[in-house]
Amino acid sequence: MKHPSTRELFDYWNNRRGSRPAPERSEIEPGAIRRVLADTFILGIDPGSGHPFRIAGTRVCAIFGRELKGMAFTDLWRETSRSAIREILAVVATESVGVVAGASAHGGEGALLKLEFLALPLRQRDGTNARILGALTSAENPYWLGTGALGPLTLGTSRYLGAETRATATSPAPVTAVSGRVRHGLVVYDGGHA
């Protein structure tokens, strides 16, 4: 994880979950993450509706130039990245693992903006996944922020953050999810023996 907001949100989530795969949604206190709230969001686990935003921070809304609450998260991505994003979110929801990924998009006057995307599962009391807590951060504050909108996102490399990951977030090596299919936390590449 490169961005301080991403690391802070992950560390908070990681501390709240303890030895469990994910913390409960009710355990997340906005006041405890107030420094990173502008970069965070919560998604509903609803693949049929594109995982709609339940809440979106002010900076996340500003880079897209609109309020995102109720909009489909998958609609923010280029068509070529949507399948991989759907599969990543399915793994986060069903396997209770987090993911950190790179993303990029063109913004004001065609300038390329590189972002970091974090998605973490939140559980309900009955043990099912309730929501996805996430962050979308940029290392730079573009001059056009608030006056122009970011174009569709393109997914870069991604890395799954499993149960063994602690606050340092240094385990599994990066995996490129775009060229393969994500199944149960693994990337499956078509080919091989017939």
C-alpha positions in Angstrom: 0.0 0.0 0.0 1.5 3.3 -1.1 -1.0 6.0 0.0 -1.1 7.0 3.8 -5.0 7.1 3.7 -5.1 3.5 2.4 -2.7 2.3 5.0 -4.5 4.1 7.8 -7.9 2.6 6.8 -6.4 -0.9 6.4 -4.7 -0.6 9.8 -7.9 0.5 11.5 -9.9 -2.3 9.8 -7.2 -4.9 10.6 -7.2 -3.8 14.3 -11.0 -4.0 14.5 -11.2 -7.5 13.1 -8.5 -9.0 15.4 -8.2 -12.7 14.6 -11.5 -12.8 12.6 -11.7 -12.7 8.8 -13.5 -9.3 9.0 -15.0 -6.9 11.6 -18.7 -6.3 11.9 -20.1 -3.3 10.1 -21.3 -1.9 13.5 -17.7 -1.9 14.8 -16.6 0.8 12.3 -16.6 4.2 13.9 -16.4 7.2 11.5 -14.8 9.3 14.2 -11.9 6.9 14.5 -11.0 7.3 10.8 -12.0 11.0 10.4 -8.6 11.9 8.7 -9.3 9.5 5.9 -13.1 9.7 5.6 -13.0 11.9 2.5 -11.2 9.1 0.7 -13.4 6.3 1.8 -16.7 4.7 0.7 -19.0 1.8 1.6 -20.5 -0.4 -1.1 -23.6 -2.6 -0.9 -23.0 -6.3 -1.7 -25.4 -6.4 -4.7 -23.7 -7.7 -7.9 -27.0 -7.3 -9.8 -26.9 -3.5 -9.2 -23.2 -3.1 -9.7 -22.4 -2.8 -6.0 -24.0 0.6 -5.3 -22.4 3.2 -3.1 -24.0 3.4 0.3 -21.7 6.2 1.3 -19.0 8.0 -0.5 -16.4 10.5 0.9 -16.2 14.0 -0.4 -12.8 13.6 -2.2 -14.1 10.4 -3.9 -17.2 12.3 -5.1 -15.0 15.3 -6.1 -12.7 13.3 -8.4 -15.8 12.1 -10.3 -17.5 15.5 -10.2 -20.8 14.2 -8.7 -22.5 12.7 -5.7 -22.0 8.9 -5.9 -24.5 7.6 -3.3 -26.8 5.0 -4.9 -24.6 4.8 -8.1 -23.1 1.5 -9.3 -19.4 1.2 -8.4 -18.8 -0.9 -11.4 -20.0 1.9 -13.7 -17.0 4.0 -12.7 -14.7 1.5 -14.5 -13.9 1.1 -18.2 -15.7 -1.8 -19.9 -12.4 -3.7 -20.2 -11.9 -3.6 -16.4 -15.5 -4.2 -15.2 -15.4 -8.0 -15.3 -12.2 -8.0 -13.2 -13.7 -5.5 -10.8 -16.8 -7.7 -10.4 -14.7 -10.7 -9.7 -12.5 -8.9 -7.2 -15.6 -7.6 -5.3 -17.1 -11.1 -5.4 -13.9 -12.5 -3.8 -13.9 -9.8 -1.2 -17.5 -10.6 -0.3 -17.4 -14.4 -0.4 -13.9 -15.1 0.7 -13.6 -12.4 3.4 -10.3 -11.1 2.1 -9.3 -7.6 1.2 -7.7 -6.3 -2.0 -5.5 -3.4 -2.8 -5.1 -2.5 -6.5 -3.8 0.2 -8.7 -6.1 2.2 -11.0 -5.7 5.0 -13.4 -7.9 7.4 -15.4 -7.7 10.6 -17.4 -9.0 13.7 -15.8 -8.9 17.4 -16.5 -7.4 18.3 -19.9 -6.5 14.6 -20.4 -4.0 14.4 -17.6 -3.4 10.8 -16.3 -4.2 10.3 -12.6 -2.9 7.2 -10.8 -5.0 6.0 -7.9 -4.9 3.3 -5.2 -8.1 1.2 -4.6 -8.7 -0.7 -1.4 -11.7 -3.0 -0.7 -12.3 -4.7 2.6 -15.2 -6.9 3.8 -17.5 -6.0 6.6 -19.6 -8.7 8.3 -23.1 -8.7 9.9 -23.9 -10.3 13.3 -25.3 -13.4 11.5 -21.8 -14.0 9.9 -22.7 -13.0 6.4 -20.9 -10.2 4.6 -22.9 -6.9 4.9 -20.8 -4.3 3.0 -17.5 -3.5 1.5 -15.4 -0.8 3.1 -13.1 0.9 0.6 -10.8 3.8 -0.3 -9.9 5.4 -3.6 -6.9 7.7 -3.1 -4.5 9.6 -5.3 -0.9 10.5 -4.4 -1.4 13.9 -5.9 -4.2 16.5 -5.6 -4.9 17.4 -9.3 -5.4 21.1 -10.0 -8.8 20.3 -11.6 -10.2 18.6 -8.5 -13.7 19.9 -8.0 -13.9 21.6 -11.4 -13.6 18.6 -13.7 -14.5 14.9 -13.6 -12.3 11.9 -13.8 -13.0 9.6 -16.7 -13.5 5.8 -16.4 -11.0 3.9 -14.3 -8.7 1.3 -15.7 -7.6 -1.5 -13.3 -3.9 -2.1 -12.8 -2.3 -4.8 -10.7 -4.0 -6.1 -7.6 -3.0 -8.0 -4.4 -5.2 -9.9 -2.1 -4.9 -9.3 1.7 -5.8 -12.6 3.4 -6.4 -13.5 7.0 -2.7 -13.9 7.6 -2.0 -10.3 6.6 -1.2 -8.0 9.6 -1.0 -4.3 9.8 2.3 -4.2 7.7 0.4 -5.6 4.7 3.5 -7.1 3.2 2.4 -10.6 2.1 1.2 -11.9 -1.2 3.0 -10.7 -4.3 1.1 -8.6 -6.8 -1.2 -10.4 -9.2 -2.6 -9.0 -12.5 -6.3 -9.8 -12.5 -7.0 -8.4 -15.9 -5.6 -11.2 -17.9 -7.1 -14.1 -15.8 -10.3 -15.0 -14.0 -10.3 -14.6 -10.2 -11.8 -17.7 -8.6 -11.7 -18.2 -4.8 -8.8 -15.8 -4.3 -6.7 -17.3 -7.1 -6.2 -16.2 -10.7 -7.1 -18.8 -13.3 -5.4 -18.5 -16.7 -7.1 -20.2 -19.6 -4.9 -22.5 -21.7 -2.7 -25.4 -21.1 -3.6 -29.0 -21.8 -6.7 -29.7 -23.9 
